[in-house]
Amino acid sequence: NGEKMFITNGAWADVITIFAKIDGEQFTGFIVEKGTPGMSAGKEEKKMGIHGSSTVPIILQDAKVPVENVLGEIGKGHKIAFNVLNVGRWKLGAACVGGCKQVLGHTVRYVKERKQFGQPLADFEIIQQKIADCVIRTYVTESMMYRYAGALDDAIATLEKSDADYDKKVLQMIEEYAIEASICKVYGSEAMDFVADEGVQMHGGYGYIEEYPVEAFYRNSRINRIFEGTNEINRMIIPGTLLKRAMKGEIDLMGEIQRILAQLKEGFPQESDQRTLVNRINLVNQAKKLAVYVSGVAVQKYMADIKDRQSFMVAMADFIIEVYAMESALLRALQLMKQQGEEKSRIAIAATKVYVTEKCAELLTMAKQFCANVAKGDNEAYAKYEKAIDRILEVKPIDTLDLRMPIAQHALEHDGYAV
């Protein structure tokens, strides 16, 4: 008995996976077929977007489901549910990459054709900046999705398919990458929103008209921050899972914090050669240390109660997400340079330089505000935190406007995203 809202394709599905408690305790998965007595679909929901997708409530009234329909093991339904969510979160992020590319394609073609003041919109610097920003955000998102997929594929490839427990071990591997899945979901959905919003803006009033494709993208993108777990829930999962693993001894979080504290006195090692992107390598490494440091400050202050301080948990997640994003963009640019040389990788290099430099500057401000919130008016404590932050991460501004222009021109020449 019960009702579950917002079931995708529930109106015409022949088979439905349902999770319910046996005897009110054992959370279990079931395969329930269409036509099962006591199961019915409610009326179609009228939604803001995704009109091509059916969404209905599923209603259970004294529905009898045979024991043969148990999915997996009794009481182990959470393992199936969570892993479906983990993969689904990554897939959502990957789908958002496609959405970003589609919006860019429609928008670039529009700004090349639409004229104002006697010249195409594409000739205006502010439009070129917006196009470059959309390309950069799409490149970073795509890099994160490739990174997660490659890491998971490589991990699963180490398993022996003939092993009787192969499927269970695959599920364990997927669970190992739960943090990255949440990161991909949050970042991808917010990148899609950013690109869709800029797409509408570059269309001007026409972007608000249903006849133009970007209008639908704008409406449809909004759901991505809600389903597969809201972005707020996923932000809680990211540091929460890390802290749980640290408590179990699976990762040496406290040891890393102690190493950073020691380096505050001794100085932080840096790459000093003349390689392209070496400065971005240093910035990303510093940003990783900063994320660990500010997390350590909060954990030291609140100890086990940190899990209940949601504002701090969400802020910690934002540091982790941005570090993963920056590092993903950087690793991909370095790999592209290795495979095809600097000239063919120039757009990825420029995008990485802009993103890492500007995001590190943002992280610096975020870290100081975070520590001010922890200090709660204790000026002496904050002064200590601020001194440490300035030693860990030092960001020198570069000409990011000049770097954006070739990114925009490349998109205009290729009618959209073409990294």
C-alpha positions in Angstrom: 0.0 0.0 0.0 1.2 3.5 -0.8 1.7 6.1 -3.5 4.8 7.3 -5.2 4.8 10.6 -7.1 6.5 11.6 -10.3 7.1 8.3 -12.0 8.6 8.7 -15.4 6.7 6.7 -18.1 4.6 5.2 -15.4 1.4 5.5 -17.5 2.5 3.0 -20.2 5.3 1.0 -18.6 4.9 -2.8 -18.8 7.3 -3.4 -15.9 7.9 -1.2 -12.9 10.6 -1.5 -10.2 9.2 -0.7 -6.8 11.0 -0.4 -3.5 9.0 -1.3 -0.4 9.5 -2.4 3.2 8.8 -6.1 4.2 7.2 -6.2 7.6 7.8 -2.5 7.9 11.6 -2.9 8.2 13.4 -4.7 5.3 13.8 -2.3 2.4 13.5 -4.5 -0.7 13.2 -4.1 -4.5 10.4 -5.7 -6.5 9.6 -6.2 -10.1 5.9 -5.4 -10.6 4.2 -6.0 -13.9 1.5 -3.9 -15.5 -2.0 -5.2 -14.7 -1.0 -6.4 -11.2 -4.3 -6.2 -9.1 -4.1 -3.2 -6.8 -1.6 -1.2 -8.8 -2.7 1.7 -10.9 -1.4 4.9 -12.5 -2.7 8.3 -11.5 -3.4 11.2 -13.9 -0.7 12.8 -16.0 1.1 15.6 -14.4 1.1 19.0 -16.2 4.8 20.0 -16.0 6.8 23.2 -16.7 9.1 21.3 -19.1 10.0 17.9 -20.5 6.5 17.6 -22.1 7.7 14.6 -24.1 8.1 12.6 -21.0 5.1 11.0 -19.2 5.0 11.6 -15.4 2.3 10.1 -13.2 1.9 8.8 -9.6 1.8 5.0 -9.1 -0.9 4.0 -6.6 -0.8 0.7 -4.6 -4.0 -0.4 -2.9 -3.7 -3.9 -1.3 -1.4 -4.9 -4.2 -0.2 -8.5 -3.9 3.2 -9.2 -5.3 4.6 -12.8 -5.3 7.9 -13.5 -3.6 9.3 -14.5 -7.0 9.2 -10.9 -8.0 11.8 -9.8 -5.4 14.7 -8.1 -7.1 18.0 -9.0 -5.5 17.9 -10.0 -1.9 15.3 -9.2 0.8 16.5 -6.3 2.9 19.2 -5.3 0.4 17.1 -3.0 -1.8 19.2 0.0 -0.8 22.2 -1.4 -2.7 20.2 -1.5 -5.9 18.5 1.9 -5.4 21.7 3.8 -4.5 23.7 2.3 -7.4 20.9 3.1 -9.9 21.0 6.6 -8.6 24.8 6.8 -8.8 24.9 5.8 -12.4 21.8 7.9 -13.1 23.5 11.0 -11.7 26.5 10.6 -14.0 24.2 9.9 -17.0 22.2 13.1 -16.2 25.5 15.1 -16.2 26.5 13.5 -19.5 23.1 14.3 -21.0 23.6 17.9 -19.9 26.8 18.0 -22.0 24.6 17.2 -25.1 22.1 19.9 -24.1 24.9 22.5 -23.8 26.2 21.6 -27.2 22.7 21.8 -28.8 22.1 25.3 -27.2 25.5 26.5 -28.4 24.7 25.3 -31.9 21.3 27.0 -32.1 22.7 30.2 -30.5 25.9 30.5 -32.6 23.9 30.2 -35.8 21.4 32.8 -34.6 24.0 35.4 -33.6 25.7 35.0 -37.0 22.5 35.7 -38.9 20.8 38.3 -36.6 21.9 41.9 -37.3 21.8 44.9 -35.1 23.2 48.4 -35.9 24.1 47.1 -39.3 26.3 44.1 -38.2 25.8 40.6 -37.0 25.4 40.1 -33.2 28.4 37.7 -33.5 30.6 40.7 -34.1 29.9 42.3 -30.7 32.5 41.6 -28.0 30.0 41.0 -25.3 28.3 38.3 -27.4 31.7 36.7 -28.1 32.4 36.7 -24.3 29.1 34.9 -23.7 29.8 32.3 -26.4 33.3 31.7 -25.0 31.9 31.3 -21.4 29.4 28.7 -22.7 32.1 26.8 -24.6 34.4 26.9 -21.5 31.6 25.6 -19.2 30.7 22.9 -21.7 34.4 21.8 -22.1 34.8 21.5 -18.3 31.6 19.5 -18.0 32.5 17.2 -20.8 35.9 16.7 -19.3 34.4 15.6 -16.0 32.0 13.1 -17.6 34.9 11.5 -19.6 37.0 11.3 -16.5 34.3 9.6 -14.4 33.4 7.2 -17.2 37.1 6.3 -17.9 37.8 5.8 -14.2 34.8 3.5 -13.7 35.5 1.5 -16.9 39.2 1.1 -15.8 38.1 -0.1 -12.4 35.6 -2.6 -13.7 38.1 -3.9 -16.2 40.2 -5.1 -13.3 37.5 -7.6 -12.4 37.4 -11.2 -13.7 34.1 -11.7 -15.6 34.1 -15.4 -14.8 34.0 -14.7 -11.1 30.7 -15.8 -9.6 30.5 -12.5 -7.7 31.3 -10.4 -10.7 28.0 -8.5 -10.6 28.3 -7.8 -6.9 31.8 -6.5 -7.4 30.7 -4.2 -10.2 28.1 -2.7 -7.9 30.8 -2.2 -5.3 32.9 -0.4 -7.9 30.0 1.9 -8.8 29.5 2.6 -5.1 33.2 3.6 -4.9 32.5 6.4 -7.3 29.4 7.7 -5.6 31.1 11.0 -4.8 32.2 11.6 -8.4 28.7 10.7 -9.6 27.1 13.4 -7.4 29.8 15.9 -8.5 28.9 15.2 -12.2 25.2 15.6 -11.5 25.5 18.9 -9.7 28.0 20.5 -12.0 26.4 19.2 -15.2 22.9 20.4 -14.3 24.1 23.8 -13.2 26.3 24.1 -16.4 23.2 23.3 -18.5 21.2 25.9 -16.7 24.0 28.5 -17.3 24.3 27.7 -21.0 20.5 27.6 -21.5 20.1 31.0 -19.8 22.9 32.6 -21.8 21.4 31.1 -25.0 18.1 32.7 -24.3 19.8 36.0 -23.5 21.8 36.0 -26.7 18.5 35.5 -28.6 17.0 38.5 -26.9 13.2 38.6 -27.1 13.1 35.7 -29.6 14.6 33.4 -26.9 11.4 33.8 -25.0 9.3 32.6 -28.0 8.3 29.0 -28.3 9.1 29.0 -32.0 12.8 29.2 -31.1 14.5 26.0 -29.7 16.3 27.7 -26.8 13.0 28.4 -25.1 12.3 24.7 -24.7 15.9 24.1 -23.5 15.5 26.8 -20.9 12.3 25.2 -19.5 13.5 21.6 -19.8 16.9 22.2 -18.1 15.3 23.3 -14.8 14.3 19.7 -13.8 18.0 18.6 -13.9 18.7 20.2 -10.6 15.8 18.4 -9.0 15.7 14.8 -10.1 18.2 12.0 -9.4 18.4 13.7 -5.9 18.2 17.5 -5.7 21.5 19.3 -6.0 21.3 20.2 -2.3 21.0 16.5 -1.3 23.9 15.7 -3.6 26.0 18.5 -2.1 25.4 16.9 1.3 26.4 13.5 0.0 29.8 14.6 -1.3 31.5 15.7 2.0 29.3 13.3 4.0 30.6 10.3 2.1 34.2 11.6 2.3 33.9 12.0 6.1 32.4 8.5 6.5 35.3 7.0 4.6 37.8 9.0 6.7 36.1 7.7 9.9 36.5 4.1 8.5 40.2 4.7 7.7 39.6 4.3 4.0 41.1 7.7 3.3 43.7 9.5 5.4 42.0 12.9 5.7 43.6 13.9 9.0 47.0 12.9 7.8 46.6 15.1 4.7 45.5 18.0 6.9 48.5 17.5 9.1 50.8 17.5 6.0 49.3 20.8 4.8 49.7 22.4 8.3 53.4 21.3 8.2 53.8 22.8 4.8 52.5 26.1 6.0 55.7 26.4 7.9 58.0 24.8 5.4 56.5 26.1 2.2 54.6 24.3 -0.6 56.4 22.5 -3.4 55.6 23.8 -6.9 56.4 22.8 -10.5 58.9 25.3 -11.9 59.6 24.2 -15.5 58.5 26.0 -18.6 55.8 23.6 -19.8 52.5 25.0 -21.1 49.9 25.0 -18.3 52.5 24.5 -15.6 51.1 27.5 -13.7 47.6 26.0 -13.9 49.0 22.7 -12.5 50.3 24.6 -9.5 47.0 26.4 -9.0 45.0 23.2 -9.1 47.4 21.6 -6.6 47.1 24.6 -4.4 43.3 24.6 -4.7 43.2 20.9 -3.6 45.2 21.8 -0.5 42.9 24.7 0.2 39.8 22.5 0.0 41.3 20.1 2.5 42.4 22.9 4.8 39.0 24.7 5.0 37.3 21.3 5.5 39.7 20.5 8.3 39.0 23.9 9.9 35.3 23.1 10.0 35.7 19.5 11.1 38.1 20.6 13.9 35.5 23.1 15.1 32.4 21.0 15.0 33.8 17.4 15.1 31.0 14.8 14.7 28.3 17.6 14.6 29.6 18.9 11.3 27.1 16.6 9.5 24.3 18.7 11.0 25.8 22.0 9.9 24.4 21.9 6.5 25.7 25.3 5.4 29.3 24.3 6.0 28.7 20.9 4.4 27.3 22.5 1.2 30.3 25.0 1.1 32.7 22.1 1.5 31.0 20.3 -1.4 31.4 23.5 -3.5 35.2 23.4 -2.9 35.4 19.7 -3.8 33.2 20.1 -6.9 35.3 23.0 -8.3 38.6 21.2 -7.6 37.3 18.2 -9.5 36.1 20.4 -12.3 39.4 22.3 -12.6 41.5 19.2 -12.4 39.3 17.4 -15.0 39.7 20.3 -17.5 43.5 20.4 -16.8 44.0 16.7 -17.2 42.1 16.6 -20.5 44.1 19.5 -21.9 47.4 17.9 -20.9 46.3 14.6 -22.5 45.2 16.4 -25.7 48.5 18.2 -25.9 50.3 14.9 -25.6 48.2 13.3 -28.3 47.9 16.0 -30.9 50.3 18.9 -30.0 49.7 22.4 -28.7 48.3 24.0 -31.9 45.4 21.5 -32.2 44.8 21.7 -28.5 44.8 25.5 -28.3 41.1 25.9 -27.5 41.3 23.3 -24.6 44.4 25.1 -23.3 42.8 28.5 -23.4 39.6 27.2 -21.8 41.6 25.6 -19.0 43.7 28.7 -18.4 40.6 30.9 -18.1 38.6 28.5 -16.0 41.3 27.6 -13.5 42.6 31.1 -13.0 39.1 32.7 -12.5 37.8 29.8 -10.3 40.9 29.8 -8.1 40.3 33.5 -7.5 36.7 32.7 -6.5 37.8 29.9 -4.2 40.1 32.3 -2.4 37.2 34.6 -1.6 35.0 31.6 -0.7 37.6 30.2 1.7 38.0 33.4 3.6 34.2 33.8 4.0 34.0 30.1 5.0 36.6 30.6 7.7 35.0 33.8 8.9 31.8 31.9 9.4 33.7 29.2 11.4 35.5 31.9 13.5 32.2 33.5 14.4 33.6 36.9 15.2 36.9 35.7 16.8 39.3 38.0 15.0 42.4 36.2 16.3 41.2 32.9 15.0 40.2 34.4 11.6 43.5 36.2 11.2 45.2 32.8 11.6 42.9 31.2 9.0 43.4 34.1 6.6 47.2 33.9 6.8 47.1 30.2 6.1 44.7 30.7 3.1 47.0 33.3 1.5 50.0 31.0 1.9 48.2 28.0 0.4 46.7 29.7 -2.7 48.1 32.7 -4.5 46.3 33.7 -7.7 47.8 36.2 -10.1 45.3 37.6 -12.6 45.9 37.1 -16.3 44.3 38.5 -19.4 41.3 36.2 -19.6 39.5 38.4 -22.1 42.2 37.9 -24.7 42.0 34.2 -24.1 38.3 34.2 -24.6 38.3 35.7 -28.0 39.9 32.8 -30.0 37.5 30.4 -28.1 34.5 32.4 -29.4 35.9 32.7 -32.9 36.5 28.9 -33.0 32.8 28.3 -32.0 31.6 30.8 -34.6 33.7 29.2 -37.4 32.3 25.7 -36.5 28.7 26.7 -35.8 28.9 25.6 -32.2 31.0 23.6 -29.8 34.0 21.8 -31.5 36.7 21.1 -28.9 
